[in-house]
């Protein structure tokens, strides 16, 4: 008898590697952004106010499901004085 866990593992195994990489990168960016906010002691609202965005947009960024533009990544890196991503 197949369990839901086995079905889930089967579905995940069928996801192409490039899609897995994209998802992992999206969550890594969200995690980095969250860490930089916490490092500065900023709440979502404080951060949003500081960069002229709505708190709901910051929430979307932190969900790991936002498709960042290079312009936004650059603006965030300048704001924090640290890179959000490193290109190798």
N, C-alpha and C positions, 0 to 999 in steps of 0.2 A: 504494500500500500504506500503510495506516494504522499508525503506530507506537504503542507504549504511551504515549509522551509526548503524542501527539495525543489519544488516548482520555482520558487524565487531564485534559488541558485542556478537553475537551468536557464531562466530568463536573463539573469545577469551575465551568464557565460556567453550568451548570444549577442551581447552589446559589442559593437566594433571597438577596437582599441582606441581609435581616434576620438570616439565619443567619450569613452572613459577618461581619456587624457583631458578633454575639454572640461568635463565635469570636475575633475580633480583640480584643475587650474582655477576654475571659477570659485571653488570653495577655499582654495589656498589664498586667493586674493581677498575674499571676504574675511578669512581668519586674520590675515595680515592687517587689514583695515581696522578690525575690531581691536587687535593688540595695540596698534598705534593710538587709537582713541583712548584705550584704558591707560596706556603709558602716560598720556597727557592728562588723564583724569576727566575726560570729556564724556558727558552723556550724549545720547543721540541728538537731543534737542540743542544742546550747547554746540555740538559739532556742526549740525545743520545750520544754525544761526551764523556761526563763524565763517562758513563757506558760501552762505547765501542760498542754501537749498532748503527744501521742506523735510521735516523729520521722516515723513513717509518715504521719501526717496532714499534717505540713509538706511531705513529699514529694508528697503528692496536691495540695496547694495550688500547689506550684511546677510541677506538670505542665501547668497551664493548662486542666485539665479539671474543676476543682472549681467548684461553684455556690455562691459565697459568700453568706451571709446578711448583711443590713445590720448585725446585731449583731456578727458576726465582723469585718467591715470596720471598724466603729467601734472595736472592741477593738484591732485591729492598728494603726489610726491613732493611738490614744492611746498604745500601747506605744512606737511609733517617734517620736511627737511630730510626725508629718507625715501628710498625707492619702495614702491609697493611690489614691484616685480623686478627680477634680474634676468636679462637676456644673455644667454650663453652663446 
